[in-house]
Amino acid sequence: MKVRALVVDDEPQIVRALRINLNVRGFEVVSAASGGEALRVAANFHPDIVILDLGLPDIDGIDVIAGLRGWTDVPILVLSARTDSADTVEALDAGADDFVTKPFGMDELLARLRAALRRGPHSVAEPVVQTADFTVDLAAKTVVRDGATVHLTRTEWGVLELLVRNEGKLVSQKEILRTVWGPGHERETHYLRIYLGQLRQKLERDPAAPVHLITETGMGYRFVS
């Protein structure tokens, strides 16, 4: 079966480029030029992924995300010309899975799209995630590096597990703090700097130049295998 993609953008040239590139890769593509149309089409089309521009002519893309999240957990990949990190954080907190800034490279967007689909509601998460430097067993809650088990504190494991389960996705600082430390700790960003530093010391070959636990300045963190 083809993967169903809903492209929401009021720029015809972007819609056309995405339609061409997705069609040749076996996707079934429908489009919407406004937020209201997007919500109606999504309810009828039941897409497997939504590619959404934030700057829509009728309602803001953030409201579209909120409307979709009211009934579906389909992956949402945001496209936007907005470069303020606050917009990225707002979109992620509203329920988006990833954020690509315009202008974008088609290869990067397609890679992000494939990663979002792997994390989607119909995917099956692999219990073991392997990198070139260490292996994370999500079921056993263990990390092995160079043949030896790496001791992690409960909090270090909580941060790592959240990032690994969202492989490739930008996870906002607020989401990590809320999930690992609990509600009321969303502003304690210094916690994250401390614990990410500790994780890099234990897992990265060069903690000063991490390749797996990546900081997206002012926005959050991303795990790359």
Residue, then its C-alpha position, 0 to 999 in steps of 0.5 A: m500500500k502507498v504511504r498517504a501524504l498530506v501537503v499543506d502549503d499555500e505556495p503552489q511551487i512548493v506543493r508541486a515540487l513535493r508532489i513530484n518528489l513524493n509521487v516518484r517515491g511511491f507516495e499518494v499525495v493530496s494537498a491543501a492550501s489553507g488550515g481549514e481545508a487541511l483539517r477537512v482533508a485530513a479527516n477524510f483522507h487519513p494521511d500517514i504523514v502531514i507536511l505542514d507550512l505554518g504561514l497559512p492564509d486563514i489560521d496559523g499552522i500551530d492551530v492546525i497542529a492542535g486540531l490534528r492532535g485532537w484526534t490523531d497521532v500521525p507524524i507532522l513535519v513542519l515547513s516554515a520560513r520562520t527562523d525564530s527558535a521560539d516558533t520551532v519550540e511552539a510547534l514541537d510543544a503543540g505536537a509536531d514531530d520535526f521542523v524544517t526551515k525554508p528554503f530547504g534541500m529536498d534530500e534533507l526533507l525526504a530524510r526527515l520524512r522517512a525518519a518521522l514515518r519510522r517513528g509513526p503510530h504504525s511503526v514497530a520500535e526496535p528494542v535495540v538501537q546500535t551506533a558506531d560507538f555504543t548500543v542501547d537496549l531499550a527493553a533491558k534498559t542497558v547501554v554497552r560500549d566497547g563490550a562493557t556495560v555503561h552505568l547510568t543514573r536513573t535520570e541519565w537513562g530517562v534523558l537518553e531513553l526519551l531521545v533514543r525513542n525519538e531518534g532523529k527528531l528534535v525533542s524540545q527542552k520543555e518536553i524533556l524536562r516535563t517527561v523526565w523531571g515532571p511538570g513544573h520543571e520546564r524552566e530548569t534548562h540547566y539540568l539538561r546541560i548538566y545531564l547531557g554533558q554527563l551522557r556525552q562523557k560516558l558515551e561519545r568518543d569526543p564529548a566536546a564534538p558529539v555526533h550522537l547527542i546533538t544540541e539544537t541551540g535554544m530549542g532542544y536535543r536530537f539523537v542521531s545513531 
